[in-house]
Amino acid sequence: MARTLPAAGRCTCCPPLDTGTGIVLAQAIVDAKSNEIPAFTPLLDAVETTLGSLDGVLFIADALHTQTGHAEEVTRRGAHLMVQVKANQPTLFQQLKRLPWAQVPAGDRTRDRGHGRRETRTVKALTVATPGGIAFPHAQQAVRITRTRVVAGKTSRETAYLTVSLPAAEALPRELQTWIRRHWHIENMIHNVRDVTFREDHHQARTGTGPAVIATPRNTAIGYHRTTGATNIARATRQANRRSHDLITNVTSGYPTMQ
């Protein structure tokens, strides 16, 4: 089971998303003068309350959350953490970059075509759970993913490094590829929908608890449409507006009938 804790960017609320269902599990207010790091543990508390337990849950987070404290807190609760490593952690980044990747065979490779481009994603994984392996607590594997794009005959290549606290037997390269791609889709699954479909950036509620209050029905609506199989939230929202009685029936049909 994978749970994704994405960065919220300019959003005031930082939502952990169940990448399997597209449902936001919790949200927290991030102070305008701070960042999402202090919100990490409160969100873990909220998700743990929602799920009942974090045992075996995998959290996938961006480079901002490549924090030793986060890794320790997630492990303490019986969960696992996958994080991307960038230059904000220079020692760890250089350790990952210097690993003998040329000697590691490709574990998984996918190819896609669309929108005038061809993209190949190659994943390599290397076990590092040895004394002095890398400078990040509980890391079991180092991961390198290389994305090669060909657009209009021009080739570009991007390399990303990650660590994951799951051992190789529980996180094969094919699974790592799937989890990483789901995390990259967070922007389209939540933030783009809230910004474009619900025009969140144009809303005037920007102080106090206003942003959190407004974000709650938006997240709820997105989660509802995802669970009913909608792939286009804008279309699903228009249909719900036209057929509100169907929406009410679906939401209330699980309640017991009062005599």
N, C-alpha and C positions, 0 to 999 in steps of 0.2 A: 504494500500500500504506500503510495507516495503522496506526501503533502508538500506543497510548494509555498515557501515564504518569500514572496518577491519584494523587490524595492518598490516603494510607492511613488518615486519621482517627486513631482510637484504636488501630488495628492496629499491631503491632510490625514487621510486614514490609510493605514498600512494593512492590507487584508491577506491573511494566509488562505490559500486556495487549495481545495481538494482537486488535483489535476485529473482525477478519474471521473468526477461528476461535474466539475465546473462550478461548485458551490463554495462561496466564501464562508469559512468556518468561524471567523471572529474578526474584529477590527479594533484598532486603537488609535487615539489621537496623537499625532506627532507634533510637538511644539514647533512653531515656525522658526524659532531660533536654535533648534536642535536638529537631530537627524533620527533615523530609525533605530539606531543601536540601542538606546534606552528602552524602546518599545518591544524588544525581542523577548525578554523574559515574561512581561505581562501577556504577550500574545501566546506564548507557550502555555501559560496558566489557563488562558481562555480556551485554547484548543483542547487542552487536557480535560477541562470541564465538559466541553462539548462531546468529546469522544469517549470519555470515561477513563482512558488510559492512553499513554503515548508509547507503550511497549511495542517495539518493532516498526514504528512509523518512521519513514524517511522524510526529512525536511531538506528541501533544495533551496539554496539562497544564493544571492549574487555576492560580488566581491566585498561589498560593504560589511557583510556579516562574517567575513573570514576573521573571526575573533576567537582567541583561545578560550575566553570566558563562555562564549556561545557553545563552543564544542564541548566544554566540560558540563554545561548545564543540560544540553541535549542528551549527552551520554548518561548523566545521573538519572534521567527519567526513563532510561531504557530505550531511547529512540536513536536515530542515526542522522548524520548530517553530511550533505554534499554541498560544497561551496566552490565557486570559481576563485582563482587566485590571480591578482593583478599586481601592478607596481606599488599599490598601497601597502603590500607586504613584501618588500624587496628581497629579504633574505629567503623567505619561503619560495617566492617566484623564481629566484635564481637556482635554488635547489631543484625545483621541478624542471626547469628548463635544461639543467645540466644532466639530468638522468639519461641513461643510454638508450634513447628512443629509437635510434637507427637499428639497434639490435632487437627491438621488440616488434613482433609481427602484428599486422593490422588485425584487430579483434572483430571489428564490424565496419562495414562500408555500405552507405546508402547513396542512391543517385536519384535526383528529381529533375524534372523539366517543367517549365511554366513561366509565363510572363516574359518570354523572350530570353530566358536564361537557363543554363544547366548548372546544377550544384551537386557536388560530391562531398560527403561528410565521412571522414575516416576516424575511427576511435581506436586508440591504443590504451591499454591499462597495464600497470606495473605494481606488483605487491611491494609495499614499503614498510610493512609492520615489523621492522627489525630495530634493535637498539640504535639510536642515532639516525633512524631512517630519514625523516624530514622533520622540520621544526613546526609541527602542528599536532596537537594532542589527539590521540585516538584515530589518526588517519591510518587506514588499512591499505588503500590503493591510491596511487597517483594516476591521473587520467589526462590524456592529451587528445583533443579533437581538432582536426584540421578541416576547414571548410574551403573548398576550391570552387570558385564561380567563374563561369564563362558567359560574358554578356557582350553581344555584338563583336565577337571575335577576340575580345580582350579578357585575359585571365587574371584573377586576383585570388590571393590566398590569405586566410586568417587562421591563426592558431590560438587555442584557448587551453588553459591548464586548470585542473580541478583536483580536489581531494575528496575522498568519500570514506566514511568510517565502516562501511560494509566490506567484508572480505570477498575475495574473488569467487568463492563458491556460492555466495549469495547475491552477487552483483556482476553478472556476465557483461561483456562489452555490448552485446545487443541490448540488454536492459539499460545500461548506462546511456547508450545513445537515445533510447526512448525517453528516459527521465530528463535528460538535458534538453531535448527538443520540446518537451512539454513545458519546461521552465521558460524557454525562449518564447513560447507562445502566450505567456502570461499577458504581455502587452496587448495582444489582439483579443484575448479572452475576456479581459476585465477593463484595463485602462482605456483602450481604444473605444470600447463600447460605451463606457461611462462618459468619455470626453466627446465622442462624436454623436452617438445615438441619443444620449441623455443630456448632452451639452453641459457637462459638469463645469467646465472651465468658465462658462458664462454666468454661472450661478453666483449670486451676491452673498450667500451665507459663508463668510470667511473667518468669523471670530467665535470664540466660546465653543459651545457644543454644537453649533449650527451645522458645520460640515459633517460631523458624525451622524447627526440626526437625518440629514438629507441622504447621506451615503447608504444608510441602512435599507430603505425601500429600494434603492437602485440595485444594491447587491442581492436583495431578496428577489427582485424581479428577474435579474440575470440568472440566478440559481434556479428559479422556477422554470424558466424557459429552457435552460440546459437540461434539466431532468426530464422534460417532456420531449426531448429530442430536437429542439430547435437549433439550427446552425446559423441562422441569420436573426439576430436579436431584434433588429429594426423591424423586419417583416413580422416577427412573432408579436412584437409590441403593437403594431398596427392591427393585427388580427384580434388581439385581446381587447383593444379599444372598441372594435366593431362588434365583438361577440362577448361582451362582459359577462353575460349569464353563464357561458361555458366556463369562463375563468372562475367564477364564484362556485359553480358546481364542482369543479376539479379540486378547489381548495377546501371545500367544506364536506365533500363526500365521505371523508374518513372519520367524521365525527359521529358519535352515537346518536340515534334518534331519541328525542325527549318525548316521554309519554305524558 
